[in-house]
Amino acid sequence: MQITEELIRQLVAEVVDKIESLNSTSVSVPVKGEIFPGKVLTGTDIEQYFRRKILTLHIRPKTLLTPLATERARDLGVILIMDR
């Protein structure tokens, strides 16, 4: 396959169409937040909050986050907010 200007235009048009269709069919889900009370936030904690549909966690400044907690939050779409 040869990459031509016309092929690039077609690909860009397809990508734009897909993005627009995703935006028009997205469902708004209420985001429930909670303050994490512990001193160490783990991947298991993130999974438990996610199962309870808690998608926003407020983290106190001295709370330690494990690398797995950060990864699981990113993978599951849980937002971590570092409070001051």
N, C-alpha and C positions, 0 to 999 in steps of 0.2 A: 504494500500500500504506500502510495506516495502522499506526503503531507502537502496539501495545497492550501491556498488562502480560502477557497470555498469549503474545504473540509474543516478547517479551523472555525469558520463562521457557523457551520452546521453544529459542530460540537458545542460551541459557546451557546448557541440558541437552545440546544437540548438541555444543557446544564441550567440555564436561566429558567426554562420552563419547569424543570424539576424543582428548583428552589422555590419558585412562585407557587407551585402546587403544594409543596410542603407547608409554606406559610399560610396558605388559605385553608388547609385542612388541620392545622394544629389545634389541639384541644387545650383549653386553659384549665390547669389543675391548681386548686388552692394550695398554697405553700404554707405549711405549718412549721413554726420554728420552736426551738427549745434551747435552754441553757444547759451545757454539759457540766455537771457538778463535780466530776472526778478530777484527779490529778494527772492521769495518763489516759489518753484517748487511743484506743486500739482499732484494728480492722473489724474485730467482732462487735465492738460498740457501734461502729458505723452501720454494719449490717443490721443490728437490732433496731436502730433508729429508722433505717430505711424500711424495714418490715412494718413498722408502726406508722409509716408514711410521713415521718419527720424528715423534711428535705433541707432544712436550714438549722445549723447548730451554731450557737454562740459559744465561743471558747474563751475562757479566762486567760489572762496574760501568762501565768506561770504553768498552765497546763502543757504537758508534753504530748506531742503527736508522734506516734510511731510511723515509720515510712509506709507500713501497710495501711494504716488509717488514712493517710493522705491518698494513697493509690485507690483504695476502695471508695473513698468519697468521690474522687474523680470519675471512677468507673460507673458508680451508681447515680451520679448527679446530685450528691449531697453537698450543699454549700456550707463551707466552714467560714465563720466570721470571727476574726480575732478581736475581742473586745479590749478596751484599754483600761 
